[in-house]
Amino acid sequence: MKCFYYFKDKSRGREQRSAPELEEQGKSDYSHRATKSSCSATSPRSIPQLYEERAHNLRVFSYLELQQATHDFSWLLKIGEGGFGSVYKASIKLAEGKGDPIVVAIKKLNKDGLQGHKQWVAEVQFLGVVEHPNLVKLIGYCAMDRKSEIQRLLVYEYMANKSLENHLFNKACPVLPWKTRLQIMLGAAQGLAYLHAGLEVQVIYRDFKTSNVLLDEDFKPKLSDFGLAREGPIAGRTHVSTAVVGTHGYAAPDYIETGHLTTKSDVWSFGVVLYEILTGRRSLERNHPRAEQILLEWVKRFPADGKRFRLIMDPRLENQYSSSAARKIAKLADNCLVKSAKDRPTMSQVVERLKQIIEQSDEDDPYEKSFESFENDPIGSDQKTEASKSWKRRMTQLSKLGENVEGASRRRFMIMQRAQVP
């Protein structure tokens, strides 16, 4: 699912840039915010200011080094591709040249990608500052500027199990067990909560979706792709006014309508992903009947406290999940998706609620069946009711026929009638 831009910045002339000028570009992108921050000694530092302090943690690669590591960006090593460019799996030596090589993922940006350099700078700066177990680790970067070509590359830790999107929607991937899904929900929520409240400066992720939740070898989730991330509002402000960008099906309606970006915009996106994890369906499914194409509209037909709720659950789970936990998660998703942004929970509150749900789920009988008994099953009940009505109609018809039957024929008819009783 592609990102969209409702408004585009005026095009700027392409300048030659090199790695040492990275910070300067970042300063221009955030010049307004940096100026505001410097007005008060007590104001939190901006992302570019924090980056200047921590930039030494990132390794600067040469283009030749990454070219050799990927065998000249061989398609055999390509593990991902999108509008931003391509991702390759590779092995690189440690900076000091000692020890075994480490496996990494190298993202090579398209030369003509959508606002490519600006998003590359944003990603380097944000990932150069943040540090959390649920955020992907940026190892380093490469910026090559020549008259003949300009290259922008990023080097990340390798995530062996690709993305949450792959495991939810690619039928070739193994089914994610229920408990794994719960841990992914919690880990992703903790990553967002850290961005919103765990740093000196607030960060709004702005593009939370299943394809940006990567999974390591233990299926631990880590948020990736910070190209659209923005600093939160400065003191005294309620929101950041910005061009509306994001991904169809995930962007909060209030953000789309007004361009007012807040942390509650991320909360809405998280609610969408919760429903995707529960249902195994994308937020937009063009190949479904029209009434089922928009996930959030479809799930409204099966409220969390209703008898038919189980009909939304991912059939690939084969009923191996906690019904009570699933209902609670759906209610949490509904809270994240309320129309008024101010009434949505914070991500810290979401984290605490998910912890409670998981703890209560662990206390449940591990062999709990998610489906209701046949007597309480809405579909089963309907089938039984219809069968009962059909039987009564049959008996009425037989009774009417019996009124016109006499003698031996009547006796044979009575035997047949009794045989109809279930």
N, C-alpha and C positions, 0 to 999 in steps of 0.2 A: 504494500500500500504506500503510495508516494506522498511526500510532503507537499504542501501547497503554500502559496504566498498570495494573500489577498491584496497586498500592496507591495511594491518593490521600491527599494531605494534607487535614486538616480545613479546611473552607472558612473563609475569613477575610472579615470585613466589608469591603465595597468602600469605599475612602476616595478622596477627591478628591486627585489627584496632579498635579504640574506638572513640567516639565522640570528646574528647579533642584533638585527633590527626588529626582532620579534616583539620585544617589549614596547618599542616605540609605536608600532602599529596598534598594539593593544591599548596604549594610552589614548590614541586618537579615537578608537572605537568607544571608549568609556570616558572621554574627556569631561563630559558634563558631570558624570557621577564623581569622578576623581576630584574635580574642582569643588563640588559640594562637600566631599569628605574632608578636604584640607581646610575648610572654613572653621572647623572646630577640632581642637586637640582631642576631644573625647569621642569624636565620630569614628566608627569602625573603618578600617582600611578597605580600599576597593580590591577587587580581584587582581588588577595589574600591579598594585602595590604589594600585595601578598606574594604574587608571582616573582617579583624582583627579589624577594627575600628567599624564596624556595627554589628558584630556577635551577640551582646547581644540582638538585636531585635528579634532573632529567639528563639523559645522555644524548649528545648531538652526534648523529650518524652521518657518514658521507654517503652520497648517492651510490657510489661504486660498491661500498660495503653491502648495502641492501640489495643492489642489483645482483651481486654474487650470491648472496644468501638465498635468493629466490630463483637462482638459475636464469637470470635475465627475465624475471617475472613470468616464468613458465606457467602455462595454463594447467599443467599437471599439479601445480601447487596452489592453484586458486581455490579458495574455500568459501568465497562469498563475492557478491557483486550487487551493486545498486546504483542509484543516481549519483552518489558521491564518488564512486570509483570501484576499485576491486580490492579484495583482501586475500593475502597469501600466507600460507603456513611456511615457516622457515626456522632455521636454527642459527643462532648467532653466538659468538664468543663473548665471554664476560669482558667488561671494560678493561680489567687489568690483564686479560689474556690468559688467566689461569683457570683451572677447573674445566668441567665438562660444559659443552655448549648448552644453551637453554632454548627451548622451543618458544617461538613468539608468533604473533599475528601482525603482519605488516599491511597497513592500509595505504594504498596509493590513490591519491585524489585525481579525478579527471581534470585535465587542464582547463576545460571549459565548463566545469561543474557549477551548479547554482551557488552563487556567492562563495565559491570554493575557498579562497584565501581567508576571507573573514571568518568563516566557520572553522577553518583549520586553526587560526589564531585563537579563537574562543576555546576550542577543545584543548589545545596545548596549555593555555592559561588555567582553565578550570581544573583539568586533571593534574596539572602541575602543582596545584594548591590543595586539592582534596585528598583525604586519606581515610578510607573506610573499607571494611571487609566486604561490603556489598556494592562497591564501586570498582569498575575495572581499573587495573593499574596501568598507567602510561609509563613505559620504560624510557622512551625517547622520541626524537623526531629528526626529520631531515628537510632542509629547505635549500634547494639549489636554484640559483638564478643565473642564467646565461642568456645571451642575445638569441641563441637558437632555441632554447627550451627553458621552461620553468617547471620545477617539480616540487610537490608537497607530499610528504609521507609521514606516517605516524607508526610507532612500534609499541604494541600492547603485549601484556601477558596473554598467553594462549588459553582459550576457553574450549576444552575438549568436547563439550556436549552442545556446542553451537548455541542456538537461541531458544527461548521459550516458544516462540512462534513455530519453529520446526517441530517441536514435540507435541504441540497442541493440534496443529492443522495438517501436518504431513503424515499421512497414514502409513508411510514406510517406516517411520520412527516408532520405537516401542512406546506403549502407553505409559503415561506418567501416573504412577500410583497415587492414591488419595493423599497419603501422608507426605509424599514428596511435593504435591501441589500446595499443601498447607505451608510447608517450609519455604517454598518459593514465594508465596504470598507475603509471608512475614519478612523474609529477607529483602524483598523489593521494597516493602513499606519502610523498613529500617533505613535503606539507602536514601529514599526520598526524605524521610524525617531528618536525617543527618544534613542533607542539603538545605532544608528549610530552617533548621534551628541548631545545628551542631557546629557551625562555623562562625568566625568573627563577622562575616558578612552573609546575608541571606542569599541563597541561590535558588532560582526557579528553573526547573529542568526543561519544561515546555514541550517535550516530545516523548512522554512516557507511553510506551506501547510494547507489545510482546516481542517484536523484533529487536528492541533495544535492551531486553533483559537476557543477558548471556548466562550460560550455565557451565560451571567448571566440571572437573571429572567426578565430583561428588554431588553434582546437581545443585550446588550452592549458587544462588543468583547474584549477578553483578550488573549494575546499570552501566550502559556504554553509550557512546555517541553524544558528546556534549556540545556539538556544533551549534545548537539552537538555544543553549542555556543562557540565562540572563541573571544579572544581579537583581535582588529584590528591591522594593522601594526604600528610599532613604528615610531618615527619621521625619515624622510628621506627614508622610505620604501614605496613602492606602493602597496604591497600585503603581505599576509601571505602564506608561502608555507606549505602545510599540506596534510595529507592523504585525499583522496577524499571520502567524506561520504555525505549522503543525501538520498533523496527519488527519485526513478525513476519517470520521468515526471515533476519534479520540479527543479532539479539541473541545473544550467547554463552550457551551452556547453563549454564555455571557462574555467570554473572551472574544469569540467570533464577532458578536454584535457590536462591541464597544472598543475592542483593542486594549482593554484594561487587563493587564496581566498580574495575577497574584499567585500565592502558593496554592490557593483553592482551585486554581486552574489545573494544577497537577493532581489534586485530590479527585476532581472529576474524572480525569484520565485513568486514575487508579481504580475507580469504581467500574469503569468500562472493562478493564483488564480482569477484575475479579469475576465478572460475569463470563468473560471469555474462558477463564480457567474452569469455572463450574460447568459450562455448557459444551466446551470444545468447539465453539463456533466463533467465527470472526465477527468483529463489530459491524461489518458490512459484508453480506454474502449475496452476490448477484445471481448465483445459480440456484437459489432457493425460491419457492413461490413468493410472490410480491409481499404478502402479509408477513413473511418471515425473513425478509432481506435485511432489515434494520434490527440488530440484536436487542437494543434497548426497548424497542416497540414490541417485539415478540415476547420478551420475558414478562412484560406487564400483564399478559394473559394468564400467567402462572405465579401469583403472588407467593411470597415466602411462607405465609401462614395459611395458604390454601391447600386443599386436598390434592390438587393436580400439580403441585410444585415439582414433584419428582420428574415430570415430563420434560423439564428443561435440562436435566443433568446429562452430562456427556455419556452417551451409550457405550463408549469404549471402556468406561469404568466397570461395566457389567454389574452394577449395583454394589460394588465393593467400596462403600464410603459411608460416613456417618450422616444420616439424614438430619439429625438435630444440628450438627455443625454446619452442614450445607445451608440450612435455612438461616442460621445466624449470620453466615457470611453474606448471603443474599440481602439480608436486612442491612448489614453494614454497607454493602455496595449501594443500596438504595439511599442511605444517608449521604454517601459520597456524591450521589447524583441528584440531590435536591436542586431545584431551580435557583434558589437564592444562594450565592456563593458564601455569604457570611454565615449561613446556617449549616454549611458542610463542616465536618469535623476537621481538626488539624491532622497531619500525618502522625504526629506523636500519639494522638488519641486513637488513631487507627491501629497503630502498633500495639498499644495496650489492649485494645479490644481483640485483636487477632491472637495475642498471647493467651488471653482468657479462653477464647474459643478452642484453641489447640490444647490447652491444659484440661479443659472439660471433656474434650474429645478423647484424650488419652485415658481419662478415668472411665469412659464408657466401656461396655463389653466389647472387646476387640472383634468379636464375631457378630456384632450387631448387623442386622439386615436393614438396608436402606428402604426396602419396599414395604408398603403397608400390607396388612392382611387382606385376603380377598374380600372380606365383608366390608372393609373400609376403603377398598380400592375404588376410585370413582369410575374407572373403566369397567372393572369387574362388576360393580353394582349395577351399572347401566345394562350390562349384558344379562345379568340375572333378572333384572326387572323386565327387560324385553322378552326373555324366554318365558317368564311367568305369564305375561300378558298373552303371548302366543298360545300357551297351553290352555289358558282359560277360554280363549276364542274357540279352540278346537273342541273343548268339552261342551261348550254351548251348542256348537253345530251338531255334535253327536247326540245331544239331548233332544234337539228338535227332530232329528232323523228318527230317533227312537219312538217318538209319539206316533209314527205311522207304521211301525213294525209290530206284528202279532205272532203268537204261537212260538213254534220252534225257531223261527227266524229271529224273534225277539230275544229268545234265550241266547242264541249265537251272538247277537248284537251286544247284549249285556256283558258277555265274556270279553268281546273285543273292547268295549268301553272301559272295563276294569283294567285291561292290559295297558291302557293309555296312561294310567295313573303312575307318576314317577316315584 
